[in-house]
Amino acid sequence: MKKLNLPIWLKKTLLFLSILGPGLITASADNDAPGIATYSMVGSTYGYSFLWLILVITVGEVVILEMAARMGAVTGKGTADLIREKFGVKMTTFAMFCLLIANLGTTVAEFAGVAAAGELFGISKVITVPVMAVVMGLLILRGNYKIIEKILIGLSLAALSYVATVFIIKPDWGVILRDTIRPQLLLSRDYFISILAVIGTTITPWAIFYLQASVSDKGISMENYGETKIDVTFGSAWGNVISAFIIIVSAATLFKAGIRVEDAKDAAMALAPLAGEASTILFAAGLLGASLLAVSVLPLSTTYALCEAFGFERGLNRSLRDAPVFYGAFIGIIVLSVLIVLIPGMPLFQMMILSQTINAILLPVILALVLKLANDQAVMGRYRNSKLTNVLAIIITALIVLVTIVLLFEPLIRLL
């Protein structure tokens, strides 16, 4: 059989794409329906002034997700496994309770994103939500890790629609660069809630649990960890570039026109008269792809963590008979989320923002546990955190705590 003589650049590109996996999926799933809603809201309300925060968060996300991936490669275990072994049942139960609340709220928001995307294409949520739930449920139940990973990576490419939208609207790149490198702060409760929401949708507890479990499930060890480190770094950078593009789309059109939106559907509909029908279609396509990716990853993160914490069999390479609790919990979360979304009059946008804010408040707790584990000689051996990793992780944790404190005491601060 004759071999294909591919150009060197194409060979290198294909080689690079072949190493992408858990890192890209995790970071792409962060740009989910709540994320798109949050970025659209801050872009339409504050213009480009949140771009500097995306830059800071990118560094923090790379550091935190790399820790999780490294722990998975070194130990072959998930985050919840290690928390149970090192901190006991009480701490594990508390962490799982917090994770379950935050993840359930976010999963509901993902299905709300599926519903919104369907309605933008003229399809009722009564059809799109159950149908997509069945499709993604069957994918997880019938596929193995390798097949599921490829499909999820494919769904990650839906984010390219936001890149295309930016080039349609042709923003002022000089202003964008200026606002990206020049931090801006407003001393108001709404502004700090928005900061928490952006952090909470970008750096999440579920991402830590999912990534470490995926690395373990895939059988990655420190012998081939170099490829995974590239995957995590590229995935985080890619995910946050997409986040920035969503903000840019909203800022260059909606903010400029004085239109403030509170969800992704409103943002997509408002784009049509400002930037043309194509921009609305692209925005809706991105929302649908992101939501479908996340309705798979979020429940998986929850079920991975719960099964690890309480000693049940888990993993996408195991059968339904071998891991009934793992798959049963996954289906249970999907069904409950679908039922909530289909209830008439449910305040879905408020649930989206609340879930992201809860994620940001809970994140320091999870980060403290992960930092402790990543520096434990008995757990990590010679692969413990470096001093630089610890400093960066502590800074991002301190930033989240500081914003939370300012948010709580903002009325008093204004009187000083």
N, C-alpha and C positions, 0 to 999 in steps of 0.2 A: 504493500500500500504506500503510495507516494505521500511524503510529508509536506505539509504546507509551509512555505517559506514566508513567515509573517515578518513585517517590519519590526525592528528592535523596539521602537517606542510602543508598539501594540503588545509585544511580548511582555514588556515591563508593566504596562497597564493591566494586562490580564493577570500577571503574577501578583500585583498589588491588590487587585480586586479579590483574588482568591484567598487572601488572608483576612479579609474583613468578615466580621461575624458578630459576636456578642456586644462588642463596644459600639459598633455602628447602630445596631438594633436598639440598644439601650438609649443612646443619645437621641436617635431619631424619634423614639417613642415619647421622649420628653416634649417634643413639639406636637403634642396631642391636642384634642379639642379644647381643654381648659387652657393649655399653653397658647394656642392660636387666639382664643378669646382674650386672654390676658395681654398678649403683645398687641393685639388690635386695639384694645382699650387704652393702653398707655401711649401707643402711637397717635391715636386720635385725640387724646387728652393733653399730652405733654410734648407732642412733636418728636424730634430726634433726641430729646434730652435724656432718654434712658439707654442710649447706645453705649455710653461709657460703662454702665453697669454690666451689660452683656460681655464686654471685654474682660472685666474683673471676674465675672462668674465663670468664664471659659477656663481661666487658670485654675480656679477652685474646683471645677468639675473634673478636669483632667487629673488633678492630685487625688481627689476623693475616689473616683472610679478606678484609678490605677491601683490604689490601696486594696480595694475590693477584689479586683481581678487577680492581683498578686497573692492575696490570701487564698483565693480559690485554687490557684495553680500550686501553691506550696502545700496546702493541707488536703486538697481534694474534697473539702467540705464547704457548705454554705455558711452564710453569716449567722443565721439562727442556730445552726449546729454549734458553732463556736461560742456564741453567747450563752447557750444552755450549759455547755461544758465548763466555761470559765466563771460565769456569774450566777448560775443556779436557776432553779425553776421560777422563783418569784420575779426576778428581773426579766427572764424570758417571757413570762406570761404578760407582764406589763408592756414590754416592747411589742409583743404580738397583738395585744389589744389596741395599742396606738396605731400600729401598722394596718390592722384590719379596718378600723374606722376611716383612716385617711384613704386607703386603697378602695374601699367600697364607694365612698363619695366620689372618688376620681373615676372609677369604672362607670358609675352612673353618668358622669359628665361625658365620658367617651361615647356612650350610646346616644347621649343627647347630641353629640357631634355628628354621629351617623345619621340621626333623624334630621338635623339641620341641613346636612349635605344633600340628603335625599329630597327634601322639600325645595331646595334650590334648583333641583333638576325636575321638579314637578311631581315627585313621588311621595305619597303619604308615609308618615313615620310608622303607621300601623302595618305597612308592608316592609319597608326597608329595615327597621330594627329587628323584627323576628327573623327575617330571611338572613340577614348578615350574621345574626347571633348563631343560627343553625350552621351556616357555612363555616364560620371561624371555629365553632365548637367541634364540628366534624374534622376540621383540619388538625386540631390538637389531639383528638381521640384516635384518629386513624393514621396520622403521620408519625415518623420518627424524627429525632433531633435534626438530622442532616437535611431532610426535606423541609421541615418547618423553618429552619434557619434560612434557607434559600428563598422561601416565599416571603418571610418577614423582611429580608433584605430588599426584595423586589418592591414591597410596599413602602420601604424607606425612600425609594426614588420618587415617590409622589411629591416630595418636598421641592423637587425641581420646578414645580409649577409656580412657586413663589419667586424664584429667580427670574423666570420668564415674565412674571407680572411686573417686577421692578423695571425691567428693560422696556416694557410697554409704556409705563408712565413717565420714564426719563426724569428722575429726580435731580436735584442740584448736588452733585457729589462733593463739591467744595464745602458746602454747609454740613453735609453728613460727616465728612472727615473732621471738621472743626468741633462738632458736638460730640463726636466719639472720643476725642482726646482731651476734651475740656469738661470735667465733671460739673454737674449742676444739681443743686439741692434746694428743695422748697420745704420750709418748716410748716407742714400741714399734715393732719392726720391721714387724709386721702392719699397724699404723696407717699407716706411711709407704709401705708397699707399696700399700695401699688408695688413698692420695693419688695416687701415681704412676699407678695403674690408672684412677682417675677422670679425671685430666688426659689420660692416654693414650687414653681413649675419647671425649674431648670435643674436644680440639685435636689433630688428627692430621696427619701428613705427607701422607697420601693426599688429605685434604680440600683442602689447598693445591694439589696437582697437579690434582685434578679440577675445582675451581672455576675456576682460571685457564684450563684447557683448554676448559671449557664456555663461559666468557665469550668466548673467542677463536672457538670453533666456532659460537656464536650470532651472531657478527658485531657484537658490541657495541663501540662506540667511545666516546671521551670526550664526544662530542656528546650521547649519550643515557645517559651513565654515572650521572647522578643517580638514575635509576630503579633501576639495579643496586645502587647504594649503599644505597638503602632496602631492597631485596630482601635484601641481605647482613645488614644490621643487624636487620631484623625476623626473618629466618630464624634468626640466632644467638640472639636473645632467645627466640623461640618454642621452639627446640630445647632450650634450657636450662631453660625453664619446665617442659617435659615431663620433663626429667631430674629436676628437683626434685619433680615430682608422683610419679614412680616411687619416689623415696626416701621421700616422705611416706607412700605406700601401704604400703611395707614397714615403716617405722618405727612407724606408727600401729597396725599389726596384729601383724606377726611379732615385732618387737623387744619390743613390749608384752607378748606372750605368751611371750617367752623362746625363740623359734624362730629359729635361724640357718640361712639357706639359701645355697647356693653357685651356683645357676643359676636362670634365669627360669622353667623348668618347675616346679621345686620351689616357687618363690615363688607361682606361680599355683595349684598344688594346695593349698598351705598356707592360701591365702586363703579357700577354700570354707567350712570350719567356723568361721572367725573373722568373715567378712564376707558370707557367702552365696554361692550358686552363680553369681549374676550377676557378681560381682567376678572370679571365675575365668574366666568366658567372655570378659569384656571384656579382661582381662589377656592371655589367649591370642590374642584377635583383634589386639591391639596388637602382640604379639610376631610374629605372622605377617606383618602389614603392614610392620613395620619390617624384618624379615628379607628380604622380597621386594624392598623398595626397595634395601637394601644389597647384595644379591647381583647387582644390576645396576650400581650405582654403583662398588663396590669394584673389580671386574674392569675396568670402564671407566677408572677412575683409573690402574690399572696399565698398561693398553694405551696410553692417551694418553701417559703418561710414557715408556714404552719406545720408542714410535714417534718421539716428539719427540727423544729423546736420541740415537737412532741413525739418524735421517734417513728414516724410512719414512712413507708417506702415512697420514694418520689423519683421523678425523672421521665423525660419524654421518650426514652428508649425502653421504658418498662410498659408492659401491657396493662390493660384495665384490670385484669384479674390479679396481677402482681401489685398494683398500686391503686386500689379502689378509693382510698381516702383522697389521694392526690387528684385523681380525675373527678371524683364526686364533688370535692370542694370547688374545683374549677367550674363545673357545670352549675353548681349551686349559686356561685357569685354571678355568673352570666345571667341565669334565670331571674334572680332577685333584681339585678340592675335593669334588665329589660322591663320587668313589671313596674318598677318605679318610674322609668322614663315614660311609659305609656299611660300613667295616671294623669288625667286632665288637670291643668292648672298648677302642676308642680313647678316651684320656682327654681328652674334648672340652672339659670345663670348664677343665682346666689349660691347654689350648691357648688358650682365650679370654683368660684372665687374663695368660698369657705374652705374647700378641700385643699386648695393651694396654700392658703394661709396656715391651715393646720399642719401641712407638710413642713412649712418653714419653721414653725414653732417646735415641732417634734424633731426636726433634723439635728439640732445640737445634742440631744439625748443619744440618738443613734450614732452620731459622729464620735461622741466621747467613748462609747463602747468599742467602736471600730478602731479608734486611735489606740486604745488600750491593748486591743488584740494585735494590731499591726506592730506594736513595740514589744510584744511578749516574746522573750527568748525561747520559751518552751513551745510556743505555737509556730513562730516564724524562723527561728534559728538565725542563720546568717543573712536572711532576706528581710530582716526587720527594717522599719522605716529609717531613712536617712534624716539627718538634722534638718535639711532643707524641706523635705516633705512634711516633717512635723511642724515646722514654722509656718508653712503655707496653709496647712490644714487648720492650725490654731487660729490663724488670721481670718480665714473664711468663717470659722465657727464664731469667733468674736464679733465679726461683722453682723452675723445673723442675730446674735444675742443683743448687740448694741441697738440695732434697728427695732427689735422687739421692745426693749426698754424705753427707747425714745417714743415709740408708739403708745405705750402704756402711760407715760408721764408727760406726753405732749402738752396737755393743758397747763401743767405747772411750769414747764419750760418756757412757754409763751409769756408767762407773768414775770419771769426773771429779767 
